[in-house]
Amino acid sequence: MRLAVLSLILPLATASFVLGLTLPLLELERLYFFVDRPTLLQVVTGLWAEEERLLAGLIAAFSIVFPAIKLIALHVAAVMGRAGAGSSLLHALGRWSMMDVMLVALVVFAAKTTGLAQAASLPGMWFYGAATLLTAFGAWLAEQGGR
């Protein structure tokens, strides 16, 4: 049963992660005329282009690279079982599991509290959150398999 659920969660988490990166995260409305709908990838590349390399690197690391590594490790752990290298990598990355969602939520909060823009979440945010929750649940299922 655990493997059946895991085999359903893995493709859903992967698809949700890809959609979370490529679909617009939020809608920023400035002065009622200007509307931006950035994706997470556009946020990172935009910061990089504006010479905000440290911030772009931090957002890329915590919102793209760490979640991608965790998702890959989950796939490896599911295929190799609890004794594989994916399982130990999953355990090491476990403490960072919600850092990516918190980072995106802080961007929305900052946009809303500055008063310069109105922000509303779009499908990219929901898919990104779903990917994080599915990956966390999948990691829990993978760890339960060895007990």
HUBELUR-V857744 format. One line per field, one symbol per residue. ss: DSSP state (a for helix, b for strand, c for the rest). psi: psi as a letter, one per 20 degrees, with the letter a starting at -180 (. if undefined). burial: I if it has 9 or more other ideal C-beta (glycine too) atoms within 8 Angstrom, else O. A space follows every 10 residues. Layout:
ss=???
psi=???
burial=???
This chain:
ss=caaaaaaaaa aaaaaaaaaa aacccbbbbb cccbbbccca aaaaaaaaac ccaaaaaaaa aaaaaaaaaa aaaaaaaaaa ccccaaaaaa aaaaaaccaa aaaaaaaaaa aaaccccbbb bcaaaaaaaa aaaaaaaaaa aaaaccc
psi=gghgghhhhg hgggghgghh hhqpgrpopp kihppqmqrh hhgghggghj kmhggggggg ghiggghggh gghggghhgi ahirhhghhg ghihijhjhg hhghhhgggg hhihiiqppq qrhhgghggg ggghggghhg ghhhhi.
burial=OOOOIIIOII OIIIOIIOII IOIIIIIIII OOOOOOIIII IOIIIIIIOO OOOOOIOOII IIIIOIIIII IIIIIIIIOI IIOIOIIOII OOIOOIIOII IOIIOOIIOO IIOOOOIOIO OIOIIIIIII IIOIIIIIIO IIIOIOO
